[in-house]
Amino acid sequence: MTRTLTLSDDRMIGGVCAGIAEHYGWDPTLVRVAFVLLSVFSSAFPGLLVYLALWLIMPEA
């Protein structure tokens, strides 16, 4: 059984982080916090661009 990575209905902005969390069985809040921390503290991780790209690429749930 394969699961596809989709946007979540549990949205803060676009549903990307919650969709990733649902796909892997993680807590959406922890994924959101990790994404924000990685984006803020890493100059090599273009968080906003990655989020926007995933928002456009990932299908609706």
N, CA, C and O atoms as CSV, one atom per row, in Angstrom:
chain,resi,resn,atom,element,x,y,z
A,1,MET,N,N,0.838,-1.176,0.000
A,1,MET,CA,C,0.000,0.000,0.000
A,1,MET,C,C,0.885,1.242,0.000
A,1,MET,O,O,1.736,1.408,0.874
A,2,THR,N,N,0.683,2.094,-0.965
A,2,THR,CA,C,1.475,3.312,-1.033
A,2,THR,C,C,0.616,4.501,-0.644
A,2,THR,O,O,-0.549,4.610,-1.027
A,3,ARG,N,N,1.217,5.376,0.116
A,3,ARG,CA,C,0.550,6.614,0.514
A,3,ARG,C,C,1.191,7.749,-0.259
A,3,ARG,O,O,2.410,7.796,-0.424
A,4,THR,N,N,0.370,8.650,-0.725
A,4,THR,CA,C,0.917,9.812,-1.413
A,4,THR,C,C,1.001,10.988,-0.444
A,4,THR,O,O,0.225,11.104,0.505
A,5,LEU,N,N,1.943,11.825,-0.712
A,5,LEU,CA,C,2.147,13.022,0.101
A,5,LEU,C,C,1.177,14.092,-0.383
A,5,LEU,O,O,1.287,14.566,-1.514
A,6,THR,N,N,0.228,14.473,0.468
A,6,THR,CA,C,-0.787,15.453,0.096
A,6,THR,C,C,-0.842,16.574,1.122
A,6,THR,O,O,-0.364,16.434,2.248
A,7,LEU,N,N,-1.432,17.684,0.711
A,7,LEU,CA,C,-1.675,18.779,1.645
A,7,LEU,C,C,-2.707,18.343,2.672
A,7,LEU,O,O,-3.597,17.551,2.364
A,8,SER,N,N,-2.594,18.840,3.853
A,8,SER,CA,C,-3.482,18.457,4.938
A,8,SER,C,C,-4.637,19.437,5.071
A,8,SER,O,O,-4.546,20.592,4.655
A,9,ASP,N,N,-5.721,18.954,5.658
A,9,ASP,CA,C,-6.835,19.831,5.995
A,9,ASP,C,C,-6.561,20.589,7.290
A,9,ASP,O,O,-7.217,21.591,7.576
A,10,ASP,N,N,-5.586,20.111,8.076
A,10,ASP,CA,C,-5.170,20.760,9.322
A,10,ASP,C,C,-4.153,21.840,8.967
A,10,ASP,O,O,-2.953,21.655,9.169
A,11,ARG,N,N,-4.627,22.965,8.439
A,11,ARG,CA,C,-3.749,23.985,7.871
A,11,ARG,C,C,-3.502,25.138,8.822
A,11,ARG,O,O,-4.400,25.599,9.526
A,12,MET,N,N,-2.264,25.589,8.821
A,12,MET,CA,C,-1.925,26.865,9.446
A,12,MET,C,C,-1.816,27.901,8.330
A,12,MET,O,O,-2.386,28.988,8.424
A,13,ILE,N,N,-1.090,27.562,7.289
A,13,ILE,CA,C,-0.973,28.440,6.121
A,13,ILE,C,C,-1.403,27.654,4.879
A,13,ILE,O,O,-2.443,27.950,4.290
A,14,GLY,N,N,-0.615,26.664,4.481
A,14,GLY,CA,C,-0.919,25.934,3.264
A,14,GLY,C,C,-1.164,24.455,3.465
A,14,GLY,O,O,-1.658,23.786,2.558
A,15,GLY,N,N,-0.833,23.931,4.624
A,15,GLY,CA,C,-1.031,22.517,4.894
A,15,GLY,C,C,0.158,21.652,4.554
A,15,GLY,O,O,0.063,20.425,4.586
A,16,VAL,N,N,1.291,22.279,4.223
A,16,VAL,CA,C,2.469,21.523,3.815
A,16,VAL,C,C,3.070,20.756,4.994
A,16,VAL,O,O,3.272,19.545,4.900
A,17,CYS,N,N,3.352,21.429,6.079
A,17,CYS,CA,C,3.973,20.771,7.238
A,17,CYS,C,C,3.047,19.710,7.837
A,17,CYS,O,O,3.506,18.633,8.221
A,18,ALA,N,N,1.769,20.002,7.918
A,18,ALA,CA,C,0.827,19.024,8.450
A,18,ALA,C,C,0.697,17.836,7.507
A,18,ALA,O,O,0.526,16.705,7.963
A,19,GLY,N,N,0.775,18.072,6.206
A,19,GLY,CA,C,0.735,16.978,5.239
A,19,GLY,C,C,1.942,16.067,5.369
A,19,GLY,O,O,1.812,14.846,5.287
A,20,ILE,N,N,3.116,16.654,5.571
A,20,ILE,CA,C,4.331,15.861,5.789
A,20,ILE,C,C,4.205,15.063,7.085
A,20,ILE,O,O,4.568,13.888,7.135
A,21,ALA,N,N,3.689,15.706,8.130
A,21,ALA,CA,C,3.523,15.031,9.419
A,21,ALA,C,C,2.531,13.874,9.307
A,21,ALA,O,O,2.776,12.803,9.862
A,22,GLU,N,N,1.433,14.067,8.610
A,22,GLU,CA,C,0.453,12.986,8.447
A,22,GLU,C,C,1.037,11.832,7.643
A,22,GLU,O,O,0.767,10.668,7.939
A,23,HIS,N,N,1.830,12.146,6.638
A,23,HIS,CA,C,2.429,11.113,5.794
A,23,HIS,C,C,3.353,10.192,6.599
A,23,HIS,O,O,3.352,8.977,6.402
A,24,TYR,N,N,4.129,10.772,7.494
A,24,TYR,CA,C,5.091,9.999,8.274
A,24,TYR,C,C,4.588,9.607,9.664
A,24,TYR,O,O,5.282,8.889,10.383
A,25,GLY,N,N,3.404,10.063,10.052
A,25,GLY,CA,C,2.861,9.713,11.358
A,25,GLY,C,C,3.448,10.527,12.493
A,25,GLY,O,O,3.507,10.051,13.627
A,26,TRP,N,N,3.878,11.732,12.213
A,26,TRP,CA,C,4.476,12.611,13.216
A,26,TRP,C,C,3.464,13.630,13.698
A,26,TRP,O,O,2.379,13.758,13.130
A,27,ASP,N,N,3.824,14.357,14.750
A,27,ASP,CA,C,2.995,15.434,15.274
A,27,ASP,C,C,3.170,16.679,14.400
A,27,ASP,O,O,4.297,17.135,14.211
A,28,PRO,N,N,2.071,17.242,13.859
A,28,PRO,CA,C,2.196,18.413,12.990
A,28,PRO,C,C,2.859,19.620,13.650
A,28,PRO,O,O,3.577,20.369,12.987
A,29,THR,N,N,2.629,19.812,14.934
A,29,THR,CA,C,3.228,20.946,15.623
A,29,THR,C,C,4.747,20.827,15.657
A,29,THR,O,O,5.448,21.822,15.476
A,30,LEU,N,N,5.259,19.625,15.885
A,30,LEU,CA,C,6.706,19.429,15.910
A,30,LEU,C,C,7.319,19.655,14.534
A,30,LEU,O,O,8.413,20.210,14.431
A,31,VAL,N,N,6.637,19.238,13.487
A,31,VAL,CA,C,7.147,19.460,12.130
A,31,VAL,C,C,7.167,20.952,11.818
A,31,VAL,O,O,8.120,21.448,11.217
A,32,ARG,N,N,6.131,21.663,12.220
A,32,ARG,CA,C,6.089,23.112,11.989
A,32,ARG,C,C,7.213,23.825,12.727
A,32,ARG,O,O,7.878,24.695,12.163
A,33,VAL,N,N,7.424,23.460,13.981
A,33,VAL,CA,C,8.486,24.092,14.781
A,33,VAL,C,C,9.856,23.762,14.186
A,33,VAL,O,O,10.710,24.643,14.086
A,34,ALA,N,N,10.073,22.518,13.794
A,34,ALA,CA,C,11.350,22.127,13.201
A,34,ALA,C,C,11.593,22.868,11.888
A,34,ALA,O,O,12.717,23.285,11.609
A,35,PHE,N,N,10.546,23.033,11.085
A,35,PHE,CA,C,10.684,23.739,9.819
A,35,PHE,C,C,11.053,25.207,10.044
A,35,PHE,O,O,11.923,25.748,9.361
A,36,VAL,N,N,10.394,25.835,10.991
A,36,VAL,CA,C,10.690,27.244,11.287
A,36,VAL,C,C,12.106,27.392,11.838
A,36,VAL,O,O,12.840,28.286,11.417
A,37,LEU,N,N,12.494,26.538,12.762
A,37,LEU,CA,C,13.844,26.616,13.327
A,37,LEU,C,C,14.908,26.372,12.263
A,37,LEU,O,O,15.922,27.069,12.220
A,38,LEU,N,N,14.676,25.387,11.412
A,38,LEU,CA,C,15.632,25.110,10.340
A,38,LEU,C,C,15.725,26.281,9.380
A,38,LEU,O,O,16.811,26.616,8.905
A,39,SER,N,N,14.601,26.901,9.094
A,39,SER,CA,C,14.590,28.054,8.186
A,39,SER,C,C,15.291,29.269,8.793
A,39,SER,O,O,16.003,29.986,8.089
A,40,VAL,N,N,15.099,29.505,10.076
A,40,VAL,CA,C,15.669,30.683,10.723
A,40,VAL,C,C,17.165,30.536,10.974
A,40,VAL,O,O,17.932,31.473,10.752
A,41,PHE,N,N,17.574,29.366,11.434
A,41,PHE,CA,C,18.969,29.204,11.865
A,41,PHE,C,C,19.911,28.686,10.785
A,41,PHE,O,O,21.107,28.543,11.036
A,42,SER,N,N,19.407,28.405,9.606
A,42,SER,CA,C,20.267,27.891,8.549
A,42,SER,C,C,20.213,28.820,7.345
A,42,SER,O,O,19.160,29.014,6.738
A,43,SER,N,N,21.337,29.374,7.018
A,43,SER,CA,C,21.363,30.265,5.861
A,43,SER,C,C,21.353,29.472,4.552
A,43,SER,O,O,21.037,30.031,3.502
A,44,ALA,N,N,21.690,28.188,4.597
A,44,ALA,CA,C,21.734,27.371,3.386
A,44,ALA,C,C,20.381,26.730,3.082
A,44,ALA,O,O,20.231,26.113,2.027
A,45,PHE,N,N,19.402,26.853,3.960
A,45,PHE,CA,C,18.085,26.236,3.764
A,45,PHE,C,C,17.075,27.325,3.437
A,45,PHE,O,O,16.620,28.030,4.337
A,46,PRO,N,N,16.716,27.475,2.168
A,46,PRO,CA,C,15.751,28.522,1.786
A,46,PRO,C,C,14.329,28.075,2.106
A,46,PRO,O,O,13.601,27.628,1.219
A,47,GLY,N,N,13.938,28.194,3.359
A,47,GLY,CA,C,12.673,27.658,3.850
A,47,GLY,C,C,11.449,28.177,3.137
A,47,GLY,O,O,10.551,27.399,2.818
A,48,LEU,N,N,11.386,29.466,2.876
A,48,LEU,CA,C,10.211,30.035,2.228
A,48,LEU,C,C,10.048,29.504,0.809
A,48,LEU,O,O,8.935,29.187,0.388
A,49,LEU,N,N,11.146,29.407,0.075
A,49,LEU,CA,C,11.079,28.886,-1.291
A,49,LEU,C,C,10.672,27.417,-1.320
A,49,LEU,O,O,9.879,27.011,-2.169
A,50,VAL,N,N,11.201,26.629,-0.412
A,50,VAL,CA,C,10.847,25.212,-0.341
A,50,VAL,C,C,9.375,25.058,0.017
A,50,VAL,O,O,8.676,24.232,-0.570
A,51,TYR,N,N,8.901,25.845,0.973
A,51,TYR,CA,C,7.504,25.775,1.381
A,51,TYR,C,C,6.583,26.136,0.221
A,51,TYR,O,O,5.598,25.442,-0.028
A,52,LEU,N,N,6.896,27.213,-0.487
A,52,LEU,CA,C,6.074,27.628,-1.617
A,52,LEU,C,C,6.079,26.586,-2.735
A,52,LEU,O,O,5.040,26.319,-3.339
A,53,ALA,N,N,7.233,26.003,-3.010
A,53,ALA,CA,C,7.318,24.969,-4.042
A,53,ALA,C,C,6.478,23.748,-3.665
A,53,ALA,O,O,5.753,23.208,-4.499
A,54,LEU,N,N,6.579,23.316,-2.409
A,54,LEU,CA,C,5.785,22.175,-1.968
A,54,LEU,C,C,4.298,22.492,-1.991
A,54,LEU,O,O,3.483,21.631,-2.322
A,55,TRP,N,N,3.941,23.715,-1.643
A,55,TRP,CA,C,2.547,24.137,-1.648
A,55,TRP,C,C,1.964,24.036,-3.065
A,55,TRP,O,O,0.812,23.645,-3.249
A,56,LEU,N,N,2.774,24.393,-4.046
A,56,LEU,CA,C,2.322,24.329,-5.427
A,56,LEU,C,C,2.332,22.908,-5.996
A,56,LEU,O,O,1.481,22.567,-6.817
A,57,ILE,N,N,3.278,22.086,-5.572
A,57,ILE,CA,C,3.457,20.749,-6.141
A,57,ILE,C,C,2.544,19.707,-5.493
A,57,ILE,O,O,1.995,18.852,-6.188
A,58,MET,N,N,2.378,19.769,-4.171
A,58,MET,CA,C,1.619,18.734,-3.447
A,58,MET,C,C,0.127,18.826,-3.784
A,58,MET,O,O,-0.448,19.915,-3.775
A,59,PRO,N,N,-0.498,17.676,-4.082
A,59,PRO,CA,C,-1.935,17.695,-4.386
A,59,PRO,C,C,-2.773,17.861,-3.130
A,59,PRO,O,O,-2.302,17.614,-2.020
A,60,GLU,N,N,-4.022,18.282,-3.315
A,60,GLU,CA,C,-4.965,18.401,-2.194
A,60,GLU,C,C,-5.287,17.029,-1.633
A,60,GLU,O,O,-5.196,16.024,-2.338
A,61,ALA,N,N,-5.660,16.988,-0.374
A,61,ALA,CA,C,-6.015,15.717,0.271
A,61,ALA,C,C,-7.332,15.191,-0.268
A,61,ALA,O,O,-7.793,14.132,0.155
